[in-house]
Amino acid sequence: MARSTTSIEIPGYGNGFVVAGKGTIVRLTDLKGNQVGDLWAIAAKDHDEYLSTATTRMLSGRMFPRLGEPFFTTRDRPILTFVKDTSPGFHDMMFASCCDALYRKRGAKGHPNCRDNYFAAIARAGVRHANIPDPVNIFQNTPARPDGSFLYGVTMSAPGDHVEFRVEMDCMVIVTACSSERINAGASTPMRLEVRKSVA
């Protein structure tokens, strides 16, 4: 498995990953505020097993897990458990990562995007996925309206707000700093991703 540091700063419009062992805590921190982080977790031993947002919604019966509840893999096993959240609590598991096609539609050809950033990160991590899994969009404020449309709200996290996950199997955790100025208060800004401690 590819190596990674235990603490990295992900630049705005950028990407990064950490290798996390079972029983450790992974923390994602919004350093300047109003920043979404697209997050993925891929099993260390089998890269075809990874965090599945669809499976998580099905097994949890919720749009997003509550604190103390797990995210599940493509093989129906817990991979991360949501254990801490200091933010206002807006997160998303419905949106795919932003991509070149989205920005072309908005007239921004060549704009940085999370799909390309995901593939750049997994290439360094030694993962060869042909398709991008749907991400867990940390701090993303895009709730569904009663008519089924989405509200594109500005991200509400403040500088230093963070979430933590207990790692349930050895895995790689990948994060991209969302590139959409529309929901990130005008610009993509840095985040910190770290493996913090072991749990007895």
N, C-alpha and C positions, 0 to 999 in steps of 0.2 A: 504494500500500500504506500502511496505517496506520502511524504513527510510534510508537515506544516508547523508553523510556530503556534504557541498557545494563545497568543494575542496579536491581532492584526488590525490595522486601520484600513477600511475600505474607502477609497476616495469617492467623491461625488462622481456619478456616471460610471463607477468602476465596479470591481468584483473581487471576491476573495473566498478562501475556504480554510477551515480548520479540521484536523483529525481529532475525533473525540472518542474516548473509550467508555465502555459501559460503566455507569455509576458516576460519571463526571457531570458537571453543570456547564452548559453553554449559555453565555449571556450575549445579547445583542443590544447595543446602546446607540441611541440617536444623539450624536455629539452636538449638533447645532439646533436641532428642533425641526419639526415639519417635514421629516424625511421618512419615506416608506422603504422598507427592506424586503426584497423578495428572497424567501428562504426555502432551501431544499435540504433533505437529508438522504444520503445514499448508503446502504449497508456496505461495510468494509469487505466482507467476504464474497458477496454476490451483488454486482452492480445492477442486476435486473430486479433487485428488491430495493425499493425506495419509498419515501413518504408519499402516500397517495391521499390527496385531498378528497377525492370522491369516496374512497373507502372510509376515511375518517368521518365524513358526514354521515355515511350509512351506518357505521357501527356506533357512533356517538348519538345519532338522532338529532344533531344540532348543526347550525350553520358554521359554528366555530367552537372548539372545546372550551370548557370552563377550566379555571385553575384546578389542578389536581387530576385532570383528565388527559389521556394520551392521544397522540397522533399515530395512525396506523399505516403499515406498509402495504404494498401490492400483494403481500402474502398474509395479510390480516394480522400482523404482529405489531405490538407497540414498538416505536422507534424513538420517540421523544415524548416526555410528559411535560405539560405546561405548568410551571410551578410558581412563577412570579411575574407581576406586571405592575410597573409604577406609572404607566401612561393612563390617559383617559379611557383606554380599553377598546379603541376602534381597531379592528383587524379584519382581514378578508380571506376567504378561501374559494371565491367564485371566479375571479379574474385570472386569465392567462397573463403571462409576462408581456410587457410591451415589446413591439417588434418593428422591423423596418417598414412593413406594410402599413402599420398604424400611423407612423410618422409621415410616410409618403401621402397617405390620405389627408393628413393635416397640412401638407405642403412643405414638409421638413425633410427632404431627401437627405440620407446619410446621417440622420440624427442618431446619437448613441442610444442603445436599447438593451433591455435586460435579457432578451433571447440571445443576442450575440455575446453578451457578457457571461451568460451561463455556459455557453460552449467554450469560451476562452478559459473560464475557471476549471471546468472538468477536464480540459485537455492537460492543464498543469497537474491536476489531481490523478491523472492516469485512468480516467473513466471515458468510455467510448459509447455514448448514447446517441442513437440516430435521431431521436425525437426528444423534445424538452418536456419534462413532467410539469403539471400545473404547480405553481408555487404557493406557499403560505405567505400572504402579503401582510407583514407586520407593520402596524400603525396606519394601515390604509383605511381611509374614511369614505367608503363607497357603499352605504347601505341601500338595500332594495326599497323602492317605494311601493305603495299598495297596488299600483297599476302594473308592477313588474319591471319598470325601468329602474335605473340606478341613479342615485344622487352622487355626483362627483364632488365630494367635499374636500376641502383643504385638510391635509394631515394635521392632527391636533397635538401630537407629541411635543414636549418641551425639551430643551437641551438637558441631556443627562437621563431622560426617561429610558427605561430598559425593560426587557423581558428576559426570563430565564427558563431553560428547559433541562430536565434531568434526562440523561442519555440512557436509553434502555437496551441498546445494542451498539457494538463498535460501528462507527459510521463516519462519514465525511459530511460536514455541514457547510453548504455553499450559500453565500449571500451576495446579492447585487444591490447597489444603491439605486433605487428606481430612478429612471431617467426622465420621467414625465414632469415637466415644470407645472403642468396644469394642476396636479394634486400635491406637489411638493413646495407650494408657496413661492414659485418662481424660479427655483434652481435645485439641482441635485447636490446634496451636501454629504460630508463624511459620516461614516458609522464605524463603531468598533465591534469586532467579533472576537470572543475569547472563550477558552476553556478554563474555568475558574478553579474548580476544586473537585476532589473525590468525595463521594458520599459513602459513609460507613454502612 
